[in-house]
Amino acid sequence: MAAAKQGRQKAPVLTPRDEDFPRWYQDVLNKAELADNGPVRGTMVIRPYAYAIWERMVDEVDARIKAAGAENAYFPLFIPESYLQREAEHVEGFSPELAVVTIGGGKELEEPVVVRPTSETVIGEFMAKWIQSYRDLPLLLNQWANVVRWELRPRTFLRTSEFLWQEGHTAHATEDDARDYARYILSDVYKDFMVEVLAIPVITGVKIPEERFAGATNTLTCEAMMGDGKALQMGTSHELGQNFARAFDIDYLDESGTQQLCWTTSWGTSTRMMGGLIMAHGDDDGLRVPPRLAAVQAVVLVVRDEDGGVADAARDLIGQLTAAGVRAKLDDRVSTPFGRRATDWELKGVPVRIEVGPRDLAEGQVVVVRRDQPGKVPVPIAELPTRVPELLTSIQQDLHDQALALRESRTVDVATVAEAVEAAATGFARIPWAALADGGVATLAADAVTVRCLVTADGGVPRSVDDPDLVAVVARAY
């Protein structure tokens, strides 16, 4: 125990958040061993601990996508440049971010190919091939892949030239069916995952026309508040109307034998959620991972072990915890000072730390530490398989509630653009959408404030930006 207390008394290993939030974020990435910069500017290397968390994200989101009826497929990394040209608004929206290959096999290519920034165009090409009649609809596809968008101001996990994501693409017989599916993805896949697993409360709404996905008729979004009061777009779902169907001849024969254009959607989340996890839940001691997401929910640390007996007992505890459904890991590296190991696991944000030493075993107990609260609690060994799952449930809820309390305390209802700009210095502002007519959006932008989304008066998701009495949620954003 003395070693642990000694470790807590040393100088902070991270820049305090209130002192320099961007520097704190970078410190967490480095000290918690989450990611490094790649050799090409704007790229990143995801380290094993962070990648294990990403895999948990993939598993949870993928299960929800499959429950929504979509099937996974894979489409090429390289897309003919001509494909993008066929949807003019789409290529215009992505042109500044495109990476284009002009030489292959030592020879200049007859047609340049684009490194996939998103796959609407190539998937549209194959939808047109695979859809013949109404019996082929809806066609619900998803792929897990990497994409490249050349980023001028990179920030690890938040904006990188290459990142990992899932992108869903669907084709439907009717506009209502497409709209309903895009909204289902927003609420029952994305929002459910973010609230229930990431423990991050999100605001769902529609983007204003200037912020829509290139080629979309409507973009739905999940917006979250980070620890410094700024917003982060966590995931989007797009109604594409018939724009891509028209460009790629995605049509079908209806029941009467008439040729009809399909209605399509696309939607995606990415490794940006890793950045959201860090900034929404992290504190001055590092990352805090919600238990439902954590690849390691509990770490058992051997404090001291002179004859191997403590390590044997710790391994037995791992077995008991695993049998109780806890994802547990043993740390028996007694050659490394205990204080340093405790600090390392604190930096990584493992929800529960269990400390085991010779004296603890003699007393028939262990010491349990919650990552989200200060203090240590002795727990009888026999109670551990019951107490740890209870703690994990409590931590999951408490992290969500803390994030929600922060958002509510930093959200202000305002009436004017000037008040909105002032409120956005520390958090979110809610302002009547009508109050931003006649240049209000541009005035906000001049102060680096954007409309994150539009919501109904009671906080719901409107059908479109033309619905009456809408409220704009505005903030500074990542």
C-alpha positions as CSV (number, residue, x, y, z in Angstrom):
1,M,0.0,0.0,0.0
2,A,2.8,2.4,0.8
3,A,4.2,2.1,-2.7
4,A,0.8,3.0,-4.2
5,K,0.5,6.0,-2.0
6,Q,4.0,7.0,-2.8
7,G,3.2,6.8,-6.5
8,R,0.2,9.1,-6.1
9,Q,2.4,11.8,-4.4
10,K,4.7,12.2,-7.3
11,A,4.3,15.1,-9.8
12,P,1.5,14.7,-12.3
13,V,2.4,12.7,-15.4
14,L,-0.1,14.6,-17.6
15,T,-0.6,18.3,-18.3
16,P,-3.8,19.3,-16.4
17,R,-6.8,19.6,-18.6
18,D,-7.7,23.1,-17.3
19,E,-4.2,24.3,-18.1
20,D,-3.9,23.0,-21.7
21,F,-6.6,20.6,-23.0
22,P,-5.0,19.9,-26.4
23,R,-1.7,19.1,-24.6
24,W,-3.4,16.9,-22.1
25,Y,-5.0,15.0,-25.0
26,Q,-1.6,14.4,-26.6
27,D,-0.2,13.4,-23.2
28,V,-2.9,10.8,-22.8
29,L,-2.3,9.4,-26.2
30,N,1.4,9.0,-25.4
31,K,1.5,8.0,-21.7
32,A,-1.5,5.6,-22.0
33,E,0.2,4.0,-25.0
34,L,-2.8,4.6,-27.3
35,A,-1.3,5.8,-30.6
36,D,1.7,7.2,-32.4
37,N,2.1,9.4,-35.4
38,G,2.6,7.4,-38.6
39,P,5.6,8.0,-40.9
40,V,3.5,10.0,-43.4
41,R,2.0,13.2,-42.1
42,G,-1.6,12.8,-41.0
43,T,-1.4,9.0,-40.5
44,M,-1.5,7.2,-37.2
45,V,-0.4,4.0,-35.6
46,I,-3.0,2.5,-33.3
47,R,-1.2,0.7,-30.4
48,P,-2.5,-2.7,-29.1
49,Y,-4.3,-1.4,-26.0
50,A,-6.3,1.2,-28.0
51,Y,-6.9,-1.3,-30.9
52,A,-8.4,-3.7,-28.4
53,I,-10.8,-1.0,-27.4
54,W,-11.5,-0.3,-31.1
55,E,-12.3,-4.0,-31.6
56,R,-14.8,-3.8,-28.8
57,M,-16.4,-0.8,-30.6
58,V,-16.5,-2.8,-33.8
59,D,-18.1,-5.8,-32.1
60,E,-20.8,-3.7,-30.5
61,V,-21.6,-1.6,-33.5
62,D,-21.5,-4.5,-35.9
63,A,-24.0,-6.5,-33.8
64,R,-26.4,-3.6,-33.9
65,I,-25.9,-3.2,-37.7
66,K,-26.6,-6.8,-38.3
67,A,-29.7,-6.6,-36.1
68,A,-30.9,-3.8,-38.4
69,G,-30.7,-6.3,-41.3
70,A,-27.6,-5.1,-43.0
71,E,-24.9,-7.6,-44.3
72,N,-21.2,-7.0,-44.4
73,A,-19.3,-6.9,-47.7
74,Y,-16.1,-5.5,-49.0
75,F,-15.4,-3.2,-51.9
76,P,-12.2,-2.0,-53.5
77,L,-9.8,0.5,-52.0
78,F,-9.2,2.0,-55.5
79,I,-12.1,3.8,-57.3
80,P,-11.9,5.0,-60.9
81,E,-11.9,8.8,-60.9
82,S,-14.7,8.8,-63.5
83,Y,-17.0,7.2,-60.9
84,L,-16.7,10.3,-58.6
85,Q,-17.3,12.6,-61.6
86,R,-20.7,11.0,-62.2
87,E,-22.1,12.7,-59.1
88,A,-20.9,16.3,-59.4
89,E,-21.9,17.5,-56.0
90,H,-20.1,14.5,-54.4
91,V,-16.8,15.0,-56.2
92,E,-16.9,18.7,-55.5
93,G,-17.4,18.1,-51.8
94,F,-14.4,15.7,-51.6
95,S,-12.0,17.2,-54.2
96,P,-9.7,18.9,-51.7
97,E,-9.4,15.7,-49.6
98,L,-8.7,13.2,-52.4
99,A,-5.6,11.1,-52.8
100,V,-5.2,10.2,-56.5
101,V,-2.9,7.5,-57.9
102,T,-1.6,8.2,-61.4
103,I,1.2,5.6,-61.7
104,G,0.9,1.9,-61.2
105,G,3.5,-0.8,-62.0
106,G,5.9,1.8,-63.1
107,K,3.6,3.1,-65.8
108,E,1.2,6.0,-66.0
109,L,-2.4,4.8,-65.6
110,E,-4.9,5.3,-68.5
111,E,-7.3,6.6,-65.9
112,P,-6.3,7.9,-62.5
113,V,-7.8,6.1,-59.5
114,V,-8.9,7.6,-56.3
115,V,-8.0,6.1,-52.9
116,R,-11.4,5.5,-51.3
117,P,-12.6,8.6,-49.4
118,T,-16.0,6.9,-49.0
119,S,-17.7,4.3,-51.2
120,E,-21.0,5.7,-52.4
121,T,-19.8,5.7,-56.0
122,V,-18.3,2.2,-56.2
123,I,-21.0,0.6,-54.2
124,G,-23.6,2.4,-56.3
125,E,-22.1,0.8,-59.4
126,F,-22.6,-2.7,-58.0
127,M,-26.1,-1.9,-56.6
128,A,-27.1,-1.0,-60.1
129,K,-25.8,-4.4,-61.2
130,W,-27.4,-6.4,-58.4
131,I,-30.8,-4.8,-58.2
132,Q,-33.2,-5.8,-61.0
133,S,-36.7,-5.8,-59.4
134,Y,-38.6,-4.9,-56.2
135,R,-37.8,-8.4,-54.9
136,D,-34.2,-7.3,-54.6
137,L,-35.1,-4.4,-52.2
138,P,-34.2,-3.3,-49.7
139,L,-30.5,-4.0,-50.3
140,L,-28.7,-3.3,-47.0
141,L,-24.9,-3.4,-47.1
142,N,-22.1,-2.4,-44.7
143,Q,-18.4,-2.6,-44.9
144,W,-15.6,-2.2,-42.3
145,A,-12.6,-0.6,-44.0
146,N,-10.0,2.2,-44.0
147,V,-10.5,5.4,-46.0
148,V,-8.2,8.2,-47.0
149,R,-9.1,11.9,-46.8
150,W,-6.0,14.1,-47.1
151,E,-6.1,16.1,-43.9
152,L,-4.3,19.5,-43.7
153,R,-4.6,19.9,-39.9
154,P,-4.3,16.3,-38.5
155,R,-5.1,15.3,-34.9
156,T,-4.8,11.7,-33.9
157,F,-8.1,9.9,-33.9
158,L,-10.0,13.1,-34.6
159,R,-8.8,14.0,-38.0
160,T,-6.3,11.8,-39.8
161,S,-5.5,11.3,-43.5
162,E,-6.2,7.6,-43.1
163,F,-8.7,6.2,-40.6
164,L,-10.8,3.1,-39.9
165,W,-14.6,3.1,-40.0
166,Q,-17.7,1.3,-41.1
167,E,-19.8,2.7,-43.9
168,G,-23.3,1.5,-44.6
169,H,-25.1,1.8,-47.9
170,T,-28.7,0.9,-48.7
171,A,-31.2,1.0,-51.5
172,H,-34.9,1.2,-51.0
173,A,-38.1,1.2,-53.1
174,T,-39.6,4.3,-51.5
175,E,-38.4,7.6,-50.0
176,D,-40.2,6.8,-46.7
177,D,-38.5,3.4,-46.4
178,A,-35.1,5.0,-47.0
179,R,-35.8,7.9,-44.6
180,D,-37.0,5.5,-41.9
181,Y,-34.0,3.3,-42.2
182,A,-31.5,6.2,-42.0
183,R,-33.3,7.3,-38.8
184,Y,-33.3,3.8,-37.4
185,I,-29.5,3.6,-37.9
186,L,-29.1,7.0,-36.1
187,S,-31.2,6.1,-33.1
188,D,-31.1,2.3,-32.7
189,V,-27.5,1.7,-33.8
190,Y,-25.4,4.8,-33.2
191,K,-27.2,6.6,-30.4
192,D,-27.9,3.3,-28.6
193,F,-24.2,2.3,-28.8
194,M,-22.9,5.7,-27.8
195,V,-25.2,6.0,-24.8
196,E,-25.3,2.4,-23.6
197,V,-21.7,1.3,-24.3
198,L,-19.6,4.5,-24.6
199,A,-21.6,6.1,-21.8
200,I,-21.5,9.3,-23.8
201,P,-24.9,11.2,-24.1
202,V,-25.4,12.5,-27.6
203,I,-27.7,15.1,-29.2
204,T,-29.4,13.8,-32.3
205,G,-30.6,16.1,-35.0
206,V,-30.3,17.2,-38.6
207,K,-27.4,19.1,-40.2
208,I,-28.1,22.5,-41.9
209,P,-27.7,22.5,-45.7
210,E,-24.1,23.9,-45.5
211,E,-23.0,21.0,-43.3
212,R,-24.6,18.1,-45.2
213,F,-22.7,15.2,-46.6
214,A,-21.8,15.9,-50.3
215,G,-24.7,14.7,-52.4
216,A,-27.1,14.1,-49.6
217,T,-30.6,15.5,-49.3
218,N,-30.5,15.3,-45.5
219,T,-27.8,14.5,-43.0
220,L,-28.6,13.2,-39.4
221,T,-26.0,13.5,-36.7
222,C,-24.9,12.5,-33.2
223,E,-23.2,15.3,-31.4
224,A,-21.4,15.0,-28.1
225,M,-19.8,17.5,-25.7
226,M,-16.2,16.9,-24.8
227,G,-14.6,17.7,-21.5
228,D,-13.6,21.2,-22.6
229,G,-17.1,22.1,-23.7
230,K,-16.5,21.7,-27.5
231,A,-18.6,19.5,-29.7
232,L,-17.5,16.3,-31.5
233,Q,-19.5,14.8,-34.4
234,M,-19.6,11.1,-33.4
235,G,-21.5,9.6,-36.3
236,T,-23.8,10.5,-39.2
237,S,-26.6,9.0,-41.3
238,H,-27.5,10.4,-44.7
239,E,-30.6,10.4,-46.8
240,L,-29.3,10.5,-50.4
241,G,-32.6,10.8,-52.1
242,Q,-32.3,9.6,-55.7
243,N,-29.1,11.6,-56.5
244,F,-26.8,8.6,-56.5
245,A,-29.5,6.3,-58.0
246,R,-29.8,8.7,-60.9
247,A,-26.1,9.0,-61.4
248,F,-25.4,5.2,-61.3
249,D,-28.7,3.9,-62.8
250,I,-29.8,2.2,-59.6
251,D,-33.3,1.3,-60.6
252,Y,-35.8,-1.6,-60.4
253,L,-39.0,-3.0,-61.9
254,D,-41.9,-2.4,-59.5
255,E,-44.8,-4.9,-59.1
256,S,-46.6,-3.4,-62.1
257,G,-43.5,-3.8,-64.4
258,T,-42.6,0.0,-64.4
259,Q,-39.0,1.1,-64.1
260,Q,-38.4,3.1,-60.9
261,L,-35.3,4.8,-59.4
262,C,-34.2,3.6,-56.0
263,W,-33.9,5.8,-52.9
264,T,-30.5,5.3,-51.1
265,T,-28.8,6.0,-47.8
266,S,-25.3,5.9,-46.4
267,W,-24.1,6.1,-42.8
268,G,-20.8,5.8,-40.9
269,T,-18.8,5.9,-37.6
270,S,-15.1,5.8,-37.3
271,T,-12.0,5.8,-35.1
272,R,-13.0,9.4,-34.3
273,M,-15.0,7.7,-31.5
274,M,-11.7,6.8,-29.8
275,G,-11.0,10.5,-29.6
276,G,-14.5,11.1,-28.2
277,L,-13.9,8.5,-25.6
278,I,-10.7,10.1,-24.4
279,M,-12.1,13.7,-24.3
280,A,-15.5,12.9,-22.9
281,H,-14.4,10.7,-20.0
282,G,-10.7,11.4,-19.4
283,D,-9.5,13.2,-16.3
284,D,-6.2,14.6,-15.1
285,D,-5.0,11.0,-14.3
286,G,-5.6,9.8,-17.8
287,L,-8.2,7.7,-19.7
288,R,-11.4,6.4,-18.0
289,V,-12.9,3.5,-20.0
290,P,-16.6,2.6,-19.5
291,P,-16.8,-1.0,-18.3
292,R,-19.1,-2.2,-21.1
293,L,-16.5,-1.0,-23.6
294,A,-13.3,-1.9,-21.8
295,A,-11.2,-4.7,-23.2
296,V,-9.8,-5.1,-19.7
297,Q,-12.5,-4.4,-17.1
298,A,-10.4,-5.4,-14.0
299,V,-6.7,-5.7,-13.5
300,V,-5.3,-7.8,-10.6
301,L,-2.0,-6.4,-9.4
302,V,0.4,-8.5,-7.3
303,V,1.9,-5.9,-4.9
304,R,4.7,-8.1,-3.6
305,D,5.5,-11.8,-3.9
306,E,8.5,-13.5,-2.3
307,D,7.6,-17.1,-2.8
308,G,5.1,-17.2,-5.7
309,G,2.2,-17.7,-3.4
310,V,0.6,-14.3,-4.1
311,A,0.9,-14.8,-7.8
312,D,-0.8,-18.1,-7.6
313,A,-3.6,-16.6,-5.5
314,A,-3.9,-13.8,-8.1
315,R,-4.2,-16.2,-10.9
316,D,-7.0,-18.0,-9.0
317,L,-8.8,-14.6,-8.7
318,I,-8.5,-14.1,-12.4
319,G,-10.2,-17.4,-12.9
320,Q,-13.0,-16.5,-10.5
321,L,-13.6,-13.1,-12.2
322,T,-13.5,-14.6,-15.6
323,A,-16.1,-17.2,-14.6
324,A,-18.2,-14.3,-13.3
325,G,-18.1,-12.7,-16.8
326,V,-15.5,-10.1,-16.0
327,R,-12.7,-9.4,-18.6
328,A,-9.8,-9.6,-16.2
329,K,-6.0,-9.3,-16.6
330,L,-3.1,-10.3,-14.3
331,D,-0.2,-8.0,-13.6
332,D,2.4,-9.9,-11.7
333,R,5.5,-7.9,-12.9
334,V,6.9,-7.5,-9.4
335,S,10.3,-6.5,-10.8
336,T,8.6,-3.2,-11.8
337,P,7.8,-0.9,-8.9
338,F,4.2,-1.2,-7.8
339,G,3.6,2.5,-7.8
340,R,4.6,2.8,-11.5
341,R,2.4,-0.1,-12.5
342,A,-0.6,1.3,-10.6
343,T,-0.1,4.6,-12.4
344,D,0.2,3.0,-15.8
345,W,-3.1,1.2,-15.3
346,E,-4.7,4.4,-14.1
347,L,-3.5,6.1,-17.2
348,K,-5.1,3.4,-19.3
349,G,-8.4,3.9,-17.5
350,V,-9.1,0.2,-16.5
351,P,-12.4,0.5,-14.6
352,V,-11.3,-1.6,-11.5
353,R,-7.9,-2.3,-10.0
354,I,-7.5,-5.1,-7.5
355,E,-4.4,-5.1,-5.4
356,V,-3.1,-8.3,-3.8
357,G,-0.3,-8.6,-1.4
358,P,0.9,-11.1,1.3
359,R,-0.8,-9.2,4.1
360,D,-4.0,-9.0,2.2
361,L,-4.1,-12.7,1.6
362,A,-3.3,-13.4,5.3
363,E,-6.4,-11.3,6.2
364,G,-8.6,-13.0,3.5
365,Q,-9.1,-9.9,1.5
366,V,-8.0,-7.7,-1.4
367,V,-8.0,-4.0,-2.0
368,V,-10.3,-2.7,-4.7
369,V,-9.9,0.7,-6.4
370,R,-12.4,2.3,-8.7
371,R,-10.9,4.3,-11.6
372,D,-13.6,6.8,-11.5
373,Q,-13.4,7.6,-7.7
374,P,-10.6,8.2,-5.3
375,G,-10.0,5.8,-2.4
376,K,-9.4,2.2,-1.7
377,V,-11.8,-0.4,-0.3
378,P,-10.9,-3.7,1.3
379,V,-13.1,-6.5,0.0
380,P,-13.3,-10.1,1.3
381,I,-11.9,-12.5,-1.4
382,A,-15.0,-14.6,-1.3
383,E,-17.2,-11.6,-2.2
384,L,-15.0,-10.5,-5.2
385,P,-16.9,-12.4,-8.0
386,T,-20.1,-10.7,-6.9
387,R,-18.8,-7.2,-5.9
388,V,-16.8,-6.6,-9.1
389,P,-19.7,-7.0,-11.6
390,E,-21.7,-4.7,-9.3
391,L,-19.0,-2.1,-9.4
392,L,-18.7,-2.3,-13.1
393,T,-22.4,-1.6,-13.5
394,S,-22.2,1.3,-11.1
395,I,-19.1,2.8,-12.9
396,Q,-20.8,2.5,-16.3
397,Q,-23.8,4.5,-15.1
398,D,-21.8,7.0,-13.2
399,L,-19.6,7.9,-16.2
400,H,-22.6,8.5,-18.3
401,D,-24.3,10.6,-15.6
402,Q,-21.1,12.7,-15.1
403,A,-20.9,13.4,-18.9
404,L,-24.6,14.3,-19.0
405,A,-24.3,16.6,-16.0
406,L,-21.4,18.4,-17.7
407,R,-23.4,18.9,-20.9
408,E,-26.4,20.2,-19.0
409,S,-24.3,22.6,-16.9
410,R,-22.6,24.0,-20.0
411,T,-25.7,24.4,-22.3
412,V,-27.5,27.7,-22.4
413,D,-30.7,28.8,-24.1
414,V,-30.1,32.1,-25.8
415,A,-32.1,34.5,-28.0
416,T,-29.4,36.3,-30.1
417,V,-26.4,35.5,-32.2
418,A,-24.1,37.5,-29.8
419,E,-25.4,35.5,-26.8
420,A,-24.8,32.3,-28.8
421,V,-21.2,33.2,-29.5
422,E,-20.6,34.1,-25.8
423,A,-22.1,30.8,-24.6
424,A,-20.1,28.8,-27.1
425,A,-16.9,29.9,-25.4
426,T,-17.5,27.3,-22.7
427,G,-20.1,25.0,-24.1
428,F,-23.3,24.6,-26.2
429,A,-26.0,27.2,-27.0
430,R,-29.5,26.5,-28.0
431,I,-31.0,29.3,-30.2
432,P,-34.2,29.5,-32.3
433,W,-33.3,28.5,-35.9
434,A,-35.3,31.5,-37.1
435,A,-32.9,33.8,-35.2
436,L,-30.1,32.7,-37.5
437,A,-31.8,33.9,-40.7
438,D,-30.3,36.7,-42.6
439,G,-26.6,35.9,-42.1
440,G,-26.6,34.4,-38.6
441,V,-24.8,31.2,-39.6
442,A,-22.0,33.3,-41.2
443,T,-21.7,35.5,-38.2
444,L,-21.3,32.5,-36.0
445,A,-18.7,31.1,-38.3
446,A,-16.6,34.3,-38.1
447,D,-16.1,33.4,-34.4
448,A,-15.4,29.7,-35.2
449,V,-18.9,28.7,-34.0
450,T,-21.0,26.3,-36.0
451,V,-24.5,24.9,-36.0
452,R,-24.0,21.4,-34.9
453,C,-27.5,20.3,-35.6
454,L,-31.2,21.3,-35.6
455,V,-33.6,19.7,-33.2
456,T,-37.3,20.1,-32.4
457,A,-38.4,22.3,-29.5
458,D,-38.6,19.2,-27.3
459,G,-35.2,17.9,-28.4
460,G,-36.4,15.4,-31.1
461,V,-35.0,14.8,-34.6
462,P,-36.9,16.9,-37.2
463,R,-37.8,15.5,-40.6
464,S,-36.1,18.4,-42.3
465,V,-34.7,21.9,-41.8
466,D,-38.0,23.3,-43.0
467,D,-40.0,22.0,-40.0
468,P,-41.4,24.8,-37.9
469,D,-40.0,26.1,-34.6
470,L,-36.7,24.3,-34.8
471,V,-33.9,25.0,-32.4
472,A,-30.2,25.2,-33.4
473,V,-27.5,23.7,-31.2
474,V,-24.4,25.7,-31.8
475,A,-20.8,25.2,-30.4
476,R,-17.2,25.3,-31.2
477,A,-16.2,21.9,-32.5
478,Y,-13.4,19.5,-33.3
